[in-house]
């Protein structure tokens, strides 16, 4: 009789363990239906603002959101209506050479946030970080250029040593990973109040920054390699501006660097919200 009870208890325990182990994992949610801009809105600013955009700047074609600069050279932002704190964002992107775009994290209604660069142009960078309205800090240890009709990256400086990134992909790895003229996939993980931000290009880690130690300089200091300058990153300031939560946004940069007629395109945009338990893993 005791043996029977033991068998039943073990069986019950095994069953409960199996149920726990087979619990479904969290799934990514789509942020873009591939046909409309439902769930997205163009940032509203006065008509004389350099980021004043209209419907012709952001539209859907062939299953992708197109970011297109008009002859007036205005920029623009299109923001997700939903706001996110800790998350993993994954999307495919494809740009014409000469387009100056970006992916904003924890973006405010007036366009301030942490930008992941998508500057597909001379001396541009993809996958590293810039502070749009949150301090002007910049990291771009590799730079893109056109050589003999091909787009190649070259090392500019050591992002780990200079900017205190915890990881920075080098140019050789970037050139072996990026697919010019094709759709590429970027995954972005943003967690914590500091925060910790990691990017992957086509499944290969590209950048990781820990906001508690990061030391990106102002844009001009970074461009001039003025490494004696004070870091522009201020985690507390960024937290005050964003509240550690905001929209995902896609950018058209204003000004004359954008190649006339070119567009930056994004598709298969999906997000996984991370709770406190998952961010500790």
MARKOL-281738 format. One record per residue: z, y, x of N, C-alpha, C in turn. Coordinates in steps of 0.02 Angstrom, whole numbers, padded with zeros to 5 digits, always signed. Each point is the difference from the previous one (the first is absolute). Layout:
MARKOL-281738
ZYXZYXZYX...
//
This chain:
MARKOL-281738
+00000-00060+00042+00000+00060-00042+00000+00063+00043+00041-00001+00052+00003+00058+00045-00068+00009+00034-00031-00058+00018-00065+00003+00033-00052+00032-00045+00002-00016-00065-00048+00028-00047+00009+00075-00006+00063+00022-00003+00013+00071-00005-00027+00036+00062+00010-00031+00058-00023+00031+00062-00076+00006+00001-00034-00052-00023-00073+00002-00002-00025+00055-00046+00033+00006-00058-00019+00051-00048+00010+00070+00029+00057+00010+00034+00015+00065+00030-00051+00017+00054-00016-00050+00042-00049+00012+00052-00068+00016-00028-00018-00036-00053-00065+00012-00032-00003+00070-00029+00056+00019-00033+00002+00067-00029-00004+00053+00053+00036-00012+00056-00003+00048+00055-00069+00005+00029-00034-00057+00008-00067+00001+00027-00048+00037-00045+00009-00009-00066-00043+00033-00048+00008+00075+00004+00064+00023+00001+00013+00072+00003-00027+00030+00064+00005-00038+00055-00025+00024+00064-00076+00007-00003-00032-00050-00030-00073+00001-00005-00023+00059-00042+00038+00014-00055-00018+00057-00042+00006+00065+00039+00055+00005+00039+00011+00061+00039-00056+00009+00051-00019-00055+00032-00051+00005+00051-00069+00017-00028-00013-00021-00062-00066+00010-00029-00005+00064-00041+00052+00043+00004-00003+00063-00036-00060+00040+00022-00038+00029-00046-00061+00035+00018+00014+00061+00044-00043+00010+00049+00006+00058+00043-00026+00062-00036+00024+00058+00021-00024+00062-00030-00074+00007+00014-00036+00029-00046-00072+00007+00006-00020+00073+00005-00054+00012+00035-00028+00067+00004-00026+00020-00069+00006+00065-00015-00028+00029-00060-00059+00044+00018-00051-00003-00042-00059+00042+00012+00015+00072-00020-00022+00047+00042+00006+00071-00016-00066+00031-00021-00054-00040+00003-00066+00026-00015-00041-00055-00033-00027+00015-00060-00034-00052-00039-00073-00010+00021-00024+00039+00047-00068-00009+00025-00054+00033-00043+00021+00029-00057-00049+00030-00046+00016+00071-00019+00064+00017-00004+00021+00067-00022+00054+00026+00046+00018+00063-00010+00056+00030+00037+00063+00001-00041+00005-00045-00049+00062-00007-00038+00058-00014+00048+00055+00036-00010+00058-00008+00044-00002+00045+00061-00052+00042+00004-00006+00047+00056-00012+00070-00028+00020+00050+00038-00012+00069-00021-00014+00044+00061-00047+00046-00008-00016+00047+00053+00056+00052+00004+00021+00015+00061+00053+00050+00009-00021+00067-00027+00044+00031-00039-00015+00063-00032+00025+00058+00042-00046+00042+00022+00016+00060+00039-00045+00057-00024+00016+00063+00016-00043+00056-00020-00070-00007+00028-00048+00031-00034-00070-00006+00019-00015+00027+00070+00040+00047+00023-00013+00028+00066+00036-00039+00056+00031-00056-00017+00036-00041+00049-00050-00045+00036+00012-00012+00064-00047-00042+00039+00000-00073-00022+00051-00019-00040+00003-00068-00026-00019-00003-00074-00034+00052-00025-00023-00001-00070-00059-00048-00005+00008-00053-00039-00051-00051-00008-00018-00008-00074-00060-00027-00011-00025-00012-00068-00023-00073-00005-00023-00018-00059-00019-00070-00012-00055-00024+00048-00043+00046+00021-00054-00019+00045+00024-00019+00070+00062+00018+00015+00029-00019+00065+00024-00072+00001+00024-00024-00057+00028-00067-00004-00032-00037-00059-00035-00053+00014-00033-00037-00054-00006-00074+00020-00014-00041-00050-00005-00073+00011-00074-00020+00000-00018-00038+00051-00068-00026+00005+00003-00067+00036-00033-00050-00027-00003-00066+00031+00069-00028+00016+00047+00010-00047+00066-00029+00007+00046+00033+00049-00017+00061+00021+00041+00035+00050+00012+00072-00021+00057+00028+00022+00012+00071-00007-00035+00036+00057-00044+00046-00017-00036+00039+00050+00035+00068+00008+00014+00019+00061+00027+00066+00017-00057+00038+00033-00022+00054-00033-00063+00033+00019+00012+00075+00004-00015+00029+00057+00009+00073+00008-00062+00037-00025+00011+00050-00041-00055+00041-00026-00019+00054+00051-00057+00034-00011-00022+00052+00048+00050+00056+00009+00048+00010-00047+00049+00053+00009+00052-00016+00054-00003-00061+00027+00044-00022+00055+00073-00006-00021+00015+00002-00064+00068-00011-00023+00022-00071+00014+00065-00008+00007+00029-00066+00003+00024-00021-00069+00041-00052-00001+00028-00023-00064+00043-00061+00011+00042-00013-00050+00041-00060+00000-00003-00031-00069-00004-00065-00003+00007-00036-00063+00061-00045+00007+00047+00007-00047+00065-00032+00005+00009-00054-00053+00035-00052+00019+00020-00050-00050+00051+00031-00047-00006-00015-00064+00049+00027-00048+00069-00033+00011+00000-00062+00022+00063-00034+00015+00025+00022+00068+00065-00002+00008+00032+00018+00063+00036-00060+00029+00003-00003+00065+00027-00058+00035+00046+00021+00056+00050-00042+00013+00046+00012+00055-00014-00047+00058+00024-00062-00005-00013-00051+00050-00056-00046-00025-00050-00012+00041-00058-00036-00025-00043-00025+00058-00045-00046-00018-00057-00017+00042-00063+00017-00039-00043+00039+00030-00063+00022-00030-00056-00033+00039-00048-00027-00037-00058-00031+00032-00063+00025-00034-00050+00018+00039-00064+00023-00028-00055-00011+00050-00061+00002-00026-00059-00002+00043-00028+00071+00004-00027+00017+00058-00027+00067+00009-00065-00004+00039-00043+00048-00014-00064+00006+00035-00021+00073-00002-00013+00029+00057-00019+00071+00003-00065+00009+00038-00036+00052-00019-00057+00021+00039+00026+00038+00061-00034-00007+00057+00022+00034+00060-00001+00075-00012+00054+00033+00018+00007+00072-00010+00045+00019-00057+00032-00049-00032+00044+00015-00057+00073+00001+00021+00036+00049-00025+00069+00015+00021+00045-00012-00060+00028-00061-00004+00039-00019-00059+00069-00025+00021+00038-00026-00047+00066-00026+00016+00032-00032-00061+00051-00040+00012+00038-00034-00052+00071+00027+00003+00023+00032-00054+00066+00031-00001+00052-00047-00031+00059-00002+00031+00056-00040-00024+00055+00047-00024+00035-00020-00053+00055+00040-00027-00021+00073-00010-00058+00009-00029-00030+00066-00006+00029+00038-00060+00014+00064+00010+00026+00042-00054-00058+00025-00043+00016+00030-00057-00052+00024-00046-00042+00055+00031+00027+00034+00051-00037+00054+00033-00028-00020+00068-00005-00066+00012-00038-00024+00057+00036-00006+00066+00066-00003+00000+00038-00009+00061+00022-00073+00005-00009-00029+00059+00018-00069+00009-00013-00024+00070+00006-00065+00010-00014-00032+00064-00070-00028-00004-00044+00024+00044-00070-00021-00003-00015-00054+00052-00034-00052-00023-00030-00048+00045-00073+00022+00010-00018+00014+00061-00064+00031+00014-00059-00046-00016-00052+00030-00027-00066-00032-00006-00052+00052+00020+00006+00021+00063-00044+00052+00028-00057-00034+00037-00053-00015-00036-00056-00038+00028-00053+00049+00026+00016+00032+00056-00042+00053+00028+00018+00010+00073-00036+00044+00034+00012+00013+00071+00073+00018+00012+00030-00034+00049+00071+00009+00017+00045-00014-00059-00022-00044-00044+00040-00020-00057+00044-00060+00015+00035-00022-00052+00046-00056+00007+00009-00032-00068+00009-00065+00000+00013-00037-00062+00064-00041+00009+00045+00005-00048+00057-00045-00003+00065+00026+00029-00003+00059+00033+00062+00029+00026+00024+00056-00047+00047+00041+00021+00038+00040-00048-00006+00075+00013+00003+00039-00055+00000+00073+00003+00044+00026-00056+00035+00056+00012+00044+00029-00050-00035+00056-00039-00025-00016-00059-00034+00050-00042+00052+00038-00041+00015+00062+00022+00050+00039-00035+00071-00024+00010+00008-00047+00047+00067-00027+00013+00019+00007+00074-00032+00047+00035+00018+00013+00069-00057+00004+00049-00059-00024-00019-00057+00005+00044+00001-00046+00061+00046-00049+00002+00002-00049+00054-00064-00042-00001-00019-00024+00059-00062-00036+00006+00005-00053+00054-00026-00059-00015-00008-00052+00051-00072-00027-00006-00036+00004+00055-00067-00029+00002-00015-00020+00073+00032-00054+00022-00008-00021+00070-00069-00028+00016-00040-00015-00050-00069-00018+00011-00045+00048-00038-00058+00016+00028-00046+00047-00030-00068-00033-00009-00033+00017-00056-00065-00028-00015-00056+00047+00022-00055-00029+00022-00059+00040+00017-00062-00044-00006-00057+00033-00002-00064-00034-00005-00031-00003+00069-00018-00061+00021-00031-00010+00065-00061-00045-00007-00058+00027+00016-00062-00039-00004-00009-00031-00070+00017+00040-00051-00010-00023-00068+00054-00046-00027+00052-00013+00040+00055-00043-00022+00065+00040-00002+00044-00019-00048+00065+00033-00006+00050-00041+00041+00031+00032+00048+00048-00034+00043+00063+00042+00007+00055-00035+00012+00064+00033+00012+00014+00001+00075+00037+00051+00022+00022+00004+00069+00074+00019+00001+00037-00026+00048+00070+00017+00006+00008+00073+00020+00047+00035-00032+00014+00070+00016+00067+00008+00036+00050-00038-00023+00065+00001+00032+00040-00060-00025+00058-00011+00028+00043-00057-00019+00045+00022-00058-00016-00024-00060+00037+00020-00060+00072-00024-00001+00014-00055+00033+00069-00025+00003+00042+00044+00046-00027+00016+00058+00037+00041+00048+00005+00072-00022-00054+00029-00025-00001+00072-00015+00029+00016-00068-00023-00036-00052+00021+00015-00069+00059-00043-00023+00020-00046+00042+00054-00047-00017-00017-00042-00061-00063-00016-00007-00019-00051-00049+00028-00066+00024+00016-00044-00047+00023-00066+00021-00058-00047+00016-00059+00018-00025-00060-00038+00018-00061+00045-00009-00049-00006+00044-00062+00038-00005-00057-00043+00026-00048-00015-00044-00059-00038+00020-00039+00039+00053-00027-00036+00050-00041+00034+00050-00073+00000-00022-00040+00038+00036-00070+00009-00020-00040-00065+00004+00013-00041+00050-00037-00062+00006+00011-00045-00061+00062-00004-00023+00015-00040-00059-00031+00031-00062+00003+00066-00005-00031+00034-00058-00074-00014-00002-00034+00005+00056-00073-00013+00002-00017-00071-00018+00045-00047+00016-00012-00070-00016+00016-00016-00073+00037+00044-00033+00024-00013-00068-00038+00038-00053-00016+00062+00012-00034+00042-00049-00073-00020-00007-00026+00003-00062-00069-00019-00014-00039+00062-00021-00035+00033+00046-00036+00062-00016-00053-00012-00054-00002+00047-00048-00050-00004-00053+00016-00050-00054+00054-00038+00006+00019-00050-00050+00065+00021-00034+00019-00040-00050+00065+00010-00031+00054-00029+00045+00051+00038+00014+00057-00022+00038+00062+00002-00045+00049-00040+00016+00062-00003-00039+00058+00029+00040+00037+00044-00032+00061+00027+00030+00059-00019-00045+00053-00022+00032+00063-00013-00036+00052+00046+00029+00039+00031-00044+00050+00049+00021+00067-00019-00031+00050-00008+00041+00067-00015-00023+00044+00061+00013+00034+00024-00051+00043+00059+00005+00067-00017-00032+00053-00002+00040+00065-00020-00025+00055+00044+00031+00052+00010-00039+00059+00034+00025-00004+00076-00006+00057+00031+00012+00004+00073-00006-00025+00035+00063-00001-00034+00057-00018+00033+00063-00073+00025+00002-00052-00037-00018-00005-00071-00017-00028-00041+00059-00010-00065-00013-00037-00043+00046-00069-00010-00030-00052+00017+00037-00069-00006-00025-00039-00044+00048-00034-00050-00028-00042-00046+00040-00069-00002-00031-00052+00000+00042-00068-00006-00025-00034-00059+00034-00044-00033-00038-00040-00055+00026-00074+00014-00015-00043-00014+00046-00072+00006-00009-00031-00070+00000-00029-00018-00057-00030-00067-00007+00048-00055+00023+00064+00009-00018+00051-00050+00014+00033+00005+00068-00023+00047+00042+00028+00008+00067+00044+00062+00002+00061-00007+00025+00045+00058+00001-00030+00056+00041+00003+00060-00030-00030+00059+00031+00053+00049+00024+00048+00016-00043+00051+00050+00018+00065-00018-00034+00055+00015+00034+00066-00004-00032+00041+00059+00025+00028+00037-00047+00044+00056+00017+00067-00008-00035+00052+00012+00036+00068+00000-00026+00023+00072-00002+00009+00026-00061+00016+00071-00008+00065+00021+00032+00043-00048+00018+00063+00018+00033-00009+00017+00073-00057-00018+00030-00012+00014+00071-00068+00033+00013-00043+00003-00049-00068+00027+00008+00003+00072+00026-00050+00019+00042+00001+00066+00031-00069+00032+00003-00038-00005-00055-00067+00030+00000+00003+00076+00006-00046+00029+00040-00002+00072+00009-00044+00034-00053+00002+00066-00001-00045+00039-00042-00072-00015+00019-00045+00009-00048-00070-00015+00010-00027+00031+00064+00009+00065+00009-00028+00034+00059+00030-00026+00064+00066-00012+00001+00031-00027+00060-00026-00070+00015-00011-00040-00052-00026-00067+00010-00072+00002+00027-00041+00043-00030-00070+00006+00023-00003+00023+00073+00044+00047+00018+00001+00026+00069+00041-00042+00048+00028-00056-00025+00043-00043+00042+00057+00040+00030+00029+00043-00039+00058+00039+00021+00063-00040-00016+00013-00049+00041+00054-00046-00014+00069+00029+00013+00003+00060+00029+00064+00033+00010+00024+00035-00064-00046+00006-00048+00017+00034-00063+00050-00041-00040+00038+00035-00041+00050-00032-00042-00035-00042-00054+00024-00060-00015-00029-00040-00054+00002+00038-00066-00052-00009-00040-00004+00032-00065+00029-00043-00056+00009-00064+00014+00028-00046-00050+00073+00017-00013+00018+00006-00063+00068+00012-00021+00012-00043-00062+00033-00057+00010+00008-00048-00055+00036+00030-00060+00051+00040+00012+00037+00030-00056-00045+00048-00039-00041+00038+00035-00046+00046-00034-00050-00038-00043-00027-00054+00027-00048-00040-00037+00032-00030-00062+00062-00023+00007+00036-00028-00057+00013+00053-00054+00017+00060+00021+00012+00054-00048-00063+00018-00039-00056-00001+00034-00063+00018-00032-00024-00055-00048+00002-00061+00023-00029-00055-00039+00050-00034-00047+00065+00007+00015+00049-00038-00039-00008-00075+00009-00033-00020+00055-00011-00071+00015-00040-00036-00054-00039+00038-00038-00038-00030-00055-00057+00048-00018-00057-00028-00017-00055+00043-00020-00063-00040-00015-00054+00036-00010-00064-00031-00017-00035-00027+00062-00048-00044-00012-00050-00016+00049-00057+00049-00011-00028+00028+00052-00054+00049-00009-00055-00011+00051-00061+00017-00021-00060-00004+00042-00025+00071+00011-00020+00015+00061-00014+00069+00020-00073+00012+00017-00022+00061-00018-00059+00032+00029+00027+00058+00041-00010-00001+00065+00025+00055+00041-00046+00061-00008+00028+00059-00009-00042+00060-00007-00030+00021+00067-00052+00042-00004-00029+00028+00061-00065-00032+00020-00025+00022+00057-00068-00017+00020-00009-00063+00039+00053-00039+00011-00009-00061+00040-00033-00056-00040+00003+00005-00066-00027-00054-00043-00076+00001+00004-00030-00058+00012-00073-00006+00003-00030+00011-00069-00045+00049-00007-00030+00012-00066-00033-00063-00029+00016-00014-00063-00028-00058-00034+00037-00064+00012+00049+00000+00045+00038-00061+00014+00058-00010-00048+00024-00061-00004+00058-00013-00042+00046-00052+00033+00064+00005-00018+00049-00050+00018+00014-00041-00063-00001-00066+00006+00003-00043-00058+00060-00048+00006+00031-00013-00058+00058-00044-00003-00006-00047-00059+00017-00062+00009-00003-00049-00055+00054-00053+00008+00007-00042-00052+00050-00054+00001+00068+00026+00022+00021+00054-00032+00064+00033+00016+00055-00036-00037+00048-00027+00036+00054-00036-00033+00065+00012+00038+00055-00009-00036+00065+00017+00029+00053-00052-00019+00046-00011+00045+00057-00044-00011+00063+00042+00009+00037+00010-00054+00063+00036+00006+00052-00045+00030+00040+00027+00046+00050-00039+00036+00069+00022-00021+00042-00048-00018+00069+00017-00017+00043+00000+00063+00064+00016-00008+00045+00006+00057+00004-00065+00039+00000-00057-00036+00007-00064+00033-00061-00015+00043-00060+00013-00027-00061-00016+00036-00009+00045+00061+00024+00061-00003-00010+00045+00057+00044-00018+00059+00051-00041-00012+00044-00020+00055-00029-00058+00040-00052-00033-00027-00027-00059+00033-00047+00019+00056
//
